[in-house]
Structure formats: C-alpha cells, structure tokens
Amino acid sequence: MRRGGLWVARGVALVMLLAIIAALAILFYLRSALPQTEGRLETPGLLQPVEIWRDGNGIPTLRARNEPDAYFALGFLHAQDRLWQMDSMRRIGAGRLSEVVGSATLNLDRMMRTLELYRVAQAMYPRLSDGAQAALAAYAKGVNAQLSTRLAPLPAAFQILNYEPEPWTPADSIVWGNLMALQLSGDWREEILRMQLSGRLDEAAIDFLWPSDLPDSPTTLESAATKVRTSTAVLESLSKALPWSLGPKSASNWWVLSGDRSTTGAPLLANDPHLALSAPGTWYLARLEWPGQVLAGVTAPGVPFPIIAHNGRIAWGFTTTHSDTQDLFIEQLSADGLSSRTEQNWEPLQIREEVIESADGPPVTIQVRRSRHGILISDAVSEVKNILDSQVALALSWPLYDPESRSPEAFYRLTKAADRAEFLDAMRLMSVPQQNVAYADGGGGIGFISAGWTPIRRSGDGSRALPGWSADSGWNGYIPFEDLPQVFDPEGGTLINANNRVAGDGYPYLLSRYFPDPARFERIAERLAKQQSFNPMEAAAIQLDILSITARDLLPLLLSQLSEKDRQRPEITALAAWDHRMSRDRPEPLIFAAWMRHLMRALIADEVGTAFDDLARPDRRLILRILEEAPEWCDDVSTLHIHEACTEQIATALLQSLDELRSRLGGDWRQWRWGQFHLAPFQHPVFGRVPLVADALSLAIETDGWDDTVSRGGTALGWSDPNRMFQHRHGAALRALFDLSNLDQSLFMIAPGQSDNPLSPYYGNFVTRWRDGHYVKLVGKTTAQGPALLLTPVQ
C-alpha cells in the first residue's frame, strides 16, 4: 500500500474509533442516569411520607397520606422517568426550543409564540378552583424536588444540548393540554387547504373532495378572496407550518358495553386513542392512592391529572369529535398594518413583540398581532409576511382563547366524580379540544357526551374563511351544554365511537361539515354484533382487529376493472383470494396498499397540485365516488388531447405499484411482506440522530394494520422520502379496557415503555407486547413488587 493510502486508512480507522468511543461514552452516561427506585429520600415540599413501589414493568404504585402529596409524588416520578420529554414539551409549547436546539427550530418557535399557547396556560391557572391549583402546585413541587435531590446526572439529552432544565411551574403542566388541543383541532389547516385549492379548482370540485349534505356557505367578498387565492405560496407555507408530530390527527376508538352485554354483569369500556408513535411515548402508566381515593390509568408526563383512567367509582375515555371549533377570518388591514376594518370603521390591533433566543445565532424579534377575531396566524411564518398583501391577514378564532376557558378543571373534577351527575359537572368545564367522552360506573351506568365548546356561527359552515369586517361572519356563543350530543344508558346496551359523526340529520346545530371515513366504526360494530355477551379479554381483542374495510369494499370493484390478462397475474389471483387482513407476514396487504397509493395519485394529483401531500392518503369514499359518480376525475388534466379512462388509471396504478415493489424487494412476490415496510420506528428525537447509538438503541418493529383498521396502522406515504414509505407513524400507543365489575382487573398497554432513558430496562420493554396484543394490570401493591422508595419530608 502506498504511504498516502496508508494514512487515509489510518485516518478512517481513527474516525471510526473515535465514533465508537463517543457512542460508548453516551451509553455509559445513559446507564449512570437511571433513577433511584428504592431506599429513603428526603424531599423538600412534601407534607408526609409517600411510598412508591414499581412492578416488573417499571409501573409505579404510589401511596400517599393526602391528596397534595400524591400529586407531588407523581411529579417526582414523571421527572425521574421522563424529564427531558417534559422539558422539550414545555419548550415547544412556549416557543423556546431554539434556545437549546438552535435556529433550525425558529419557524416552530415563531408559530408557537404567535399561537400564544403558553400565555394562555399562564392566564388559565388563576381561573381554576383552589383544589385544581393546589394539585398543579404540588405536582410542580414534586418535579422540582426531583431536580434538587437527584443523585444521578441529568438525562444525556440535556448534556448533548448543553443546558439544564428550569424549575417547573403549573403553567408548564397546563400547556400540555393546549398542545394537545392544537393537535386535535385541525380545522384552520383544512380551511387554508381549501383556500389553496381555490386557485386551481372550482367550488364544486373542492366540495367533491370534502362532501357534505349541508348547503354551501355564503360566498366571501370577491375582492378579499382574490387577494388570498392568488398567494398560493402563502397558503402552502401556512398549511405546512406545524411539524408532523403536531399536525392534526384523525383517529381513536372507544366502545362501551352495559352489564347486559358483559359476562361480568357490569359495564366494559374499551379505549385506544391514536397519536404519533414516538420514543418516549406520549403516555405513562401509574396508580395513585391516598385515603378514600384511588386513581389508576394513563397519565401524561408533565400533567398531574390522569387522562384516561378510573377513580375506583367511574371510568372514562376519549375520542376526538372532529367538530369544527376553529375559524379563519380575512382581515383587511390599514396601510400601516396597525388596524383592521370593522363594519363601521377601523379598530386598532393589539400588538406586542416577542424575542426568540437561539443557541447558535442572534435573537429574533417578532411581532404578534391580534384582531377582534383572534391572533393573526398569517404572521406566524416569515415567508408569508414577505408574500402576502400587507393589507390582508388571516385571524384565527378558537375557544382556547376565550377568557373563560379552563379545561384542566374538567380533568381535576373527573378524579372526584362518583356518578353521572358529577361526571357531567366535570364535562361542563371542558372547552378545548372537543372530545367524545365515554363513561361507565360501578352501578351499571354507561354513556357519552361530546364535551367542549363548538361555536354557533352567524353564517357559513366553517369550511371557508369569512370577511372579518362583516357583521354576519362572527360567532353567537357556543352550543349550550344541554344540547351537546349525549346518550346515557342506551336501550341496546352499546355505544361506539371511532371519530365518526355523532349526531344525525335532525341535530339542530352544526358540529362539522365533514367527518372521517367511518370504516373503523363499521368494523367495531360488526365485531360487537357477532355475540351478545363479551368477557373483558374478548372485548379488548377487538382493539387488535386488522381487517381493512377499504380493501373489502374496493377490491371487487377494482379487480372487475382489470383486463383478463391482468386478473390472471399470480399476484392478482392471490389478492382476489385475500381475507383483507393487513397482516405483517403477508404480501397481499403490501400489494394492495401500494396499489392504493399510486391510484390516489392517478386520480387527484393532477387536479390538486402541491396540495396532494395533504390529500394523498387513500380515501375509500372518494375513490368509490370517483369510480361510480364522477369518472371525469380519472382523466389526467396535464395530458392535453389525451383522455384517460378509469380502467386505464386503475391498471396503470397497479403496474406502477408492482414495478416499484419489484425494484425494492426483488421479483418473487411471494417473499414480499407488509412488515418489511410497515415498521413502527419509535425513534428517539435526540439519540435517533446519533450515528451508531441510533442503531444500538433502535426499537423498530414490524406491525400489522393500516390507516383504516381498528388496530390503527397509520402510515407515511413516502412520496417525498421513499425510505419512509408505509412506515407505521401513527396509531394506538395506548390501549385500555376498564372492567367495572372489578376495576383493579382493568387492562392497559402503552408503547414503547415507561422510561425515556434508552438504557433503562423500561425504555422499550412494552414494544413487542404492544404489537402482539398483550396487556398489564394496575392492581396496586403486590408481593411481586420490589422494595419501596420512601419519600419523606425534610426534617
């Protein structure tokens, strides 16, 4: 070897050695940061001793002697196991991520500062009852006690980013709910998408994409609409301003069976909310006990009140209502940008400045403006301000900004509720996000209510931005609580919701113009109709159902459109005989999903242009309507003088999908498997980007399901990044089944685990069991649990 080549080889070896040493150093540090789980620890702020036991899965049971100490101990535990997750959550909510990450997150911080989620959280705390305030304050003390007494070093993510966490405050807990409300209320994004499409499609075509039986809303004044429509770059920037993990999501399930349909003679309540799959996960299992009270179920690190849980008397769960609770208003601004037009004249805007610090650059000062309708959301993205007419802005109205909004109080009251009346008293305080809240009690009662504030509009249906200067385009309060959709003790003993429409045509108020495909509802109803009575495990098993209603409904029609030659392909013969289950070990789900991916592009991409990214997910109802009612959508408008028929597009999409799969997996389709693409990555946001460490700590696992199955397998479509094609990005990171005959026998599973430390045995210990449909119980102190950690007041 020549001398130059020798030095190159030595250099490469040295770099690899240094990388290995750095990776080992990180792994060693992670091991040293594991929390103290036994012994005695004096903790400032505690009133009386608290015992904490952890079972073999890292799930704690804490036993306190009073309520404040219970919330104190939960804060302590959350900080032990999820401190960096908690801190990054509050930094996102406060628009302060750039302080530690750098300029890469400036746009996100600008959006968060403009949305004012943290300012709202700070203003909300004084509105809460003394009990709720005391619980939040005790929780914050527990977090801070863990920070001040910890013997182990801070989690490694703090070291990598070179900062220390600040003391916790009650507003830090409240902002979690505001972030969740943002994620579960995506109406303003849909309005922007419709406005973006208005530059390419007429109103009839747009309504075809979002069908409704409701009459069209009044048209917006042409002059204002034209100004917005011509700025498609503005709308594209706004529609993509939030990261994937904060964007609106559309799936969750619950069903409730009365004692007449349960082998136990008492109600069963099943719930699996669907959110982005991440490591660490959104949820944390815990059981809290103090004299006269037990709370067991799912908590969110950073928040004292259990989210989906039981209190020994009642149990509750959630799905998103998909009501339209946000509206955009087109504001005409004065030449100096300081006032907005009203019905009679001009009204000054509320204006303030925010300074965003950055770890790798100078601070950035932004201006946040607010009209009478709300914050000017169009100010949130720098590209928008450079393009949008200086005399036009988009204002966001949202019940979160109502000075009476105080949803944390509802969750606090749930912990106390003993019956339906007290449950409804708690739900009366729920403002955002609007949720379908399922209920069951030990006395045999079941029910639900769509709790939250939905505006009563003076005009329009909420699907289009309206002129802010018109007296006819505001709100007249909210739907009265007594008129919200609700049912208790139904005659059939069954309640189901999977984000489907909750009220029929006779309902006197507008909840939303559009609801998601009811495929999951239909499948749950099918399963529940197969037998009269269910034991807890039989009811819970429905959460693992992977039959695709989309495949069952579409395949016969699509196959009938193929030529005889194509139908004789062995892959297609197998597809025709397939049972429509999205099993990870079969090729048919992969072929079908790839076909649907290409078919959606063939049907609508030419019409919708750059908005395709937001509309690309296979839509059973849309495909059926195109094929059966509107075949003109099959024609590719970009190919002049050529008319493509639906049969041609269906066949072409199939061939394109097969070619793509062959290029990725080889020619033997029998060796293809859905799980080769459908993997849940569970990637840590920091360590997942560190070479060598990312592979060493990978939790990626092949999974079943798809976007429309009860066991939600929400996918990335991978048009912009083929390596992510069909990754399982969204699903039921929590499953719960409450058995009201014995709540201690209720079933739970989260993913990936309890800890955010990748070297903790509880970081990813649930992943395989989650995938395979196993459950755990939160039964309290047992002989199987190890020694306790005793927290004591400072003497």
Secondary structure, DSSP 8 states (H G I E B T S, - for coil): --HHHHHHHHHHHHHHHHHHHHHHHHHHHHHHT----SEEEE-TT-SS-EEEEE-TTS-EEEE-SSHHHHHHHHHHHHHHHHHHHHHHHHHHHHT-THHHH-GGGHHHHHHHHHHTHHHHHHHHGGGS-HHHHHHHHHHHHHHHHHHHH--S---HHHHHHT-------HHHHHHHHHHHHHHT--HHHHHHHHHHHTTTS-HHHHHHHS--SS-------HHHHHHHHT-HHHHHHHHT-S-GGGS----EEEEEE-GGGBTTSS-EEEEEE-EE--SS-S-EEEEEEETTEEEEEEE-TT-SS-SEEE-SSEEEEEEE------EEEEEEB-TTSSEEE-SSSEEE-EEEEEEEEETTEEEEEEEEEEETTEEEGGGSSHHHHHHS-TTEEEEEE-GGGSTT--HHHHHHHHHH--SHHHHHHHHTT--SS-EEEEEEETTS-EEEEEES--EEESSS-SSS-EETT-TTSSEEEE--GGGS-EEES-TTSEEEESS---S-TT-SS---S----THHHHHHHHHHHT-S-B-HHHHHHGGG--B-HHHHHHHHHHHHTS-HHHHTSHHHHHHHH---B--TT-SHHHHHHHHHHHHHIIIIIHHHGGGHHHH-S--HHHHHHHHHT-GGGGS-TTSTT----HHHHHHHHHHHHHHHHHHHH-S-GGG--GGGT-EE----TTGGGSTTHHHHT---EE---BTTSSSBEEE---SS-GGGTT-EEEE-SEEEEEETT-GGG-EEEESS-S-S-TTSTTSSTTHHHHHTT--B----S-TTS---EEEE---
